């Protein structure tokens, strides 16, 4: 069995470690319990969460125990890391509803029947006695050291609330509770969590005289310097209700040539020899690597059947092969087209932009068409005349986003 730290490093998951020798020794000694915290402030994960999710999955596949900690308690405060303003407050009911949906998505990656755990920090944080907590835990935190943390530096410029200032203390306490209750000795997270994770390592040492370690993943950016998973159309969601498997597939197949090998290593389970083979492909041959990335990533998140449907739909649109049954589709009543629909309203209704303003810009930049005919103005009205003889219209946004409209009586 390869050491998990070597697997993580080879595939690009490791940025910083508190003590790599200690981490390696722990993995060699026997099953390690490792946790990553996830923020349940939305009902779906997005591609930006995938690095951490995939890291936990490799951990479990290598015989160790992953813990996905959902922060029902800390979500009521909001992580200030990387934020310039206070996060929107959520009710406990909303947070709990999100957690139910997030577990369903995680189950595509982690096997909760054979060792993986989903733990909710609301179980201990919501019941804390504030005075006792300050006496037991708060005494171990230096305000000067906390203010030196990058997450707090950013917020200090716009106004850091006392509520947010508690976040690092609570996250460190999470690590302590998982150490006590589950024998968890390793926390993993993004680079922006480095200070918070080390605070937990230090708290375990100070209070329980225990040994724990930290590993962080790098911030994943694309070859053009943009944050991974952020597009003009919005976040790339893992929930099929928020983003269709077809659109998810399209996101991956449109990967920049320079990112393909790196993303195959991070976001698929292909052996590294195959990843490197695909990464060596150039020019027209790199399409094979992109199709493999798109298929594998979609299969993991949505299942083999949906991946095949998405692939077939892509071929029907871009290569003229097969039918368009699996292309995202909206059905419109015939009477609406008889009266005529403004093109901006139509594109927005079909999800071809994050907002009507996005659609307006798309049209003004010449990036929209209906059945192959370019839309030349934002005042354009779409009617039955724009459909083909079968009552179908194909909308295009940019070069690679398509949507089918079927007109019904």
N, C-alpha and C positions, 0 to 999 in steps of 0.2 A: 504494500500500500504506500503510495507517495504521501509525503508529508503535506498536509493541507496548505501550509504557508507557501510551499513551493508551487502548488497548483494555483493558488491565488496570484502569486507573483508572475508566473508564466503567462497567465491569461490577462494580466493588467489590473488586478483588483487592489493592489497594495500601494499606498502612498507613504504612510508613516507607521511605525511600530514603536511601542514604548520600550520593548526589549525583545528583539527578534530571537535571540538565543533562548530566552525563557519561553516564548510562544512556541518555538520549534520543539523544545524539550517537552512541553505540555502535550502537544499533539502526538509525539512519539510515545509518551507514557500511557496513553489510554484515551477513552472518550472525553472530549472537552465539551462543556456547555458554553455556547457563545450566543450573545443576544445583540439584536439591532432594534432600536426604537423607531416606530412609525407614527406619524402624526395623523390622527383620524379627523382632520378638519375638512375633508372632502369625501364623497361617497365612492371614490375610485382612486386607485393608484394611477400614476402616469409613468411614462418612460423614464423620467428622472429618478424614479424609485427603483428601477430595475437593477442597477449595479448592486445595491445592497441585497435585494431579493435573490439575485443569482448567486451572490457570494454565500448566502446562507444555504442555498440549494446545493452548491458544491460541497459545503461543509457536511451536510447530511449524507450526501452520496459517498462521502469518504469515511462514514462511520461515526460521526460526532452528532451532538444534539443541538439543533438550532432553536432559539427562542425568539419569536416575533413579539415584541412588546408594543402593544397599542396604548397610546398615551391618553386615555380618557381623563386622567387627572391633569396632566400637564397641558392638554389641549384647552383646558378652561383658562389657562394663562396665555399660552402662545409663545413659541420659540422666537426670540428676537434675532437669531442668527440670520444674517444676510438680509434683514428687513430694515427699512428706513422709517416705518411707521407701525403703530400698534395694530395687531391682527384683530379681525372681527371676532367678537365673542359668540360662542355657540352654546346652546342649552345642552344639559346632560342628555336629553332625549335625542336630539339631533346627533350628538356624538355617538351614542349607543347604536343608532340606526346605521351610521357609517361603518362602525366596527363589524356589524353583521355582514355587510357587503364586502368589506375588505378581506375578511377571513375567507369568503368564497373565492376571491381572486387569488389569495395566497395559496389556496389548496391546489391550484394548477402547478405550483412550483414545489411546495413543501408537503411532505406526507405526515399529516397530523395523526394518522393511525399507527405509525411506527416510530414515534419518538419526538417529532417536532411539537413544540408547544406554542400556543397563543396565550399570552398573559396580558392582563389589563392592569395598568398601574393605578387605575381608579379604585381598585380593591383595597389599596392601602392609603393612597393620597387623600381620597375623599373623606376618610375617617380620622385624619391626623388631629391630634391635640396640639394646637399651635404652640403653646408655651413649652410643652414637653419636647416638641420637635426642635425648637430653638435651642433648648438646653442640651439636647443630645447631639444634634447635627450642626446647627448654625454656628456653634462655638468653634468649629474646625475650619471655618472659611474666612479668609483674609479679604476684606473689602478692596484693599489696594490691588491684590492679585486679580480679583474678579474684574475690576475696572480696566485692567491691562489686557483683558481678553478681547480679541478682534470683534466678536459679536457685539459686545457692549460698547466698544469704541464707536462703531458705526451709529448705534442708537443714541449715544451721548450727544451727537451733533444735532439730532432732531428732537431729543427729549426722551430719556429712558424712564419709564414708570417703575415705581417700586414693585408693582405686580410682576413685571418682566424680569426685574432684578433677581427674583426668587428662582428663576427657571433653572439655572445651573445647579443650585442647591438641591432642587427636587430631582433633577436628572441623576445627580450623584447618588441621591438616596435610593433611586430606582435600582442602580447597580448594587448597592449594599443589600437591598431586599432580595434581589435575585441571587446574590451570592449566598445569603443566609437560607433562602427557601429552596433553591434549586441547585446549589453548588456551582453557580455560573461564575467563571473566572476570566472571561474574555468578552469585551464589548467592541463592536465594530460600528462604524458610521462614516459619514462623509467627512472630508477634510475640515469643513466648517464646524464640526463637532469636536475637534481635537481637545480644546480646552475643557469642555464639559465632560468628556470621557476621562481625561486625566484627573479631573476633580473626583470622579467616582473611584478611580484606582487609589487615589490618595485617601479618600474617606474610608475605604475598606481596610487600608493599612492602619489608619489612625484608630478606628473604633474597634475592629475585630482582629487587628494584627494579622490580617490575611494577605495573600498574594493574588493580584489580579493584573491583567494586561490590557493593552489597547491596540487596535489596528484601525487605520482609516483608509478609505478609498479616495482616489483622486477625483476632482471635479472633471466630469467628462464634457469636453467641448468638441465641436466638429472641426474639420480641417480649416474652415473659414473663420474660426474663432468664436462661433456662436455656442450658447449653452445647449447641450444635448437635450432634445425633446421639445424645444420651443420653436414653433413655426408661426408663420403669418396667420394660419387658421386657428391657432391656439394650442393648448396642451395635447399631447398624444396619450389618450386615456387607455387603460387596460380593460375597462368595462365596455362590453359590446353595446350596451344601451347608450353610452356616451360617444363611442366611436365604433363604427362598423368594422368587422374583421377585414373587409375589402380596403377601407381607408387605412387601417393599421398596416396591412400588407404593403400598400402603396408607399407609406412612410418609409419602410425599410428598403424597398426596391429602388427608391430614389436616393439612397445613400451616396454621398460623394465617393468617387473612386478611391480617394486617398484614405477614407475611413473604413473601407470594407473589411480588411483583414483584422483591424482592431476590434470592430464591432462583432465579427464572427467569433472572436475569442471571448468577448465579454457577454454576448447575448444569445449564444447557442451552446449546446453541449457537444458539438463536434470535436473529435480528437484534434489535438494541436497539429499533428502532421497534415490532416486534411485542411485545417485552417490556413496553414502556411502554403499548401499547394494552391488553394483558391486565391490566396493573397498574391501569388506570383503572376496570376493571369493579367493580361493587359489588353488594351484596345477593345475590340468587339467581344473578345473572350471573357472579359470581366462581367458580362451579363450573366454568365453561369454563376459566378460568385454572388452577385446581387440577388438572383432568384433563389439561391440556396439560403442566403441570409434572411430574405423575406419569408420564405416558406418555413424555415426552422423557428424563427422568432414568433411567427403567427401560430404555428402548431403548438408551441409551448403555452402561449397565452389563451388561445381559443380552441385548440384541439385540431387533430389531423383533418377532419372533415371540413372545417371552416377554412383551414389553410388551402386545401385543394380547391374549394369553391372560389376563394379569393384569387388564386393563381389562374384558374380558368377564366374568371371575369376579366382579369388584367390582359390575358391573351386575346380575348374577344375584342377588347377596346383598342389595344395597341398593335396587335398583330393580325387582326381580322380572322382569328380562329375561334370556332365555337359560337355559342349564343351569348346573350347579355343577361341571362337570368340572374346571375349573381352580382351584377353591378348594382350599387345602392339605388333604390327606386322610390319615387314618390308618386302616389296616385292622386290625380286631380279630377274633380267633377267637370264634365263638359261645359256646364253653364258658366263656370268661372272663366273659361277660355273664350267663350262666346262674347262675354262682356269685355274681355281683355284684362291682362295683368301687367302691371309695371314690371319691367325686367329686374329691377332691384329687389322688389318684393318677392318675385319668383325665385331668384337665386338665394336670397336670404332664407326663404321658407324651406328650400332644399338643402340648407346647410353648406352652401358653397362659399361661405365667408363667415367670419366670427361675428360680424354685425353688418348692418346695412351700410355703414360707413366703409367697411372693408370692401363690400361689393361695389360700391360707388367708385372707389379707387381702382379696383380691378378693371372695371369697364373703361374708366378714363385712361387707363394705361394700355388699353387694347388687348386685355387678356381674357375676354369672355366671348363665348360663341354659343349659338343654338343650332343644333343639327348642322354644324360645320360652317354656319354663316356668322361672321363676326358681328358682335353688338357694337354699334358705333356711337350710341348716345345713351345717357342715363334716363332720358325720357321715353325710351323705346317701349312700346306696348307689345306683349306677346299674345298671340291669338291662335285659333285653330289652324290658321294658314301656315304657322310655323312648324306644325307637326307633319310627320310623314303619313303615307296612306294607311298605316296601321294605328294611327293615333299615338305615336311615340315621338318624344323629343329627347335629344341627348344634349345636356348642358355641359360645357367645358369651362373650367376656371384655371387659368394658367396653362401650362403645357401638359400637365399630367393628372389633373383631377377631373373626373367625369361623374355625371349623375343622370339617371334615366327618369323621365317623366312619362307616365302612362295616363292617357286621357280616358276617363270612364263616363258612361252615360248615367 
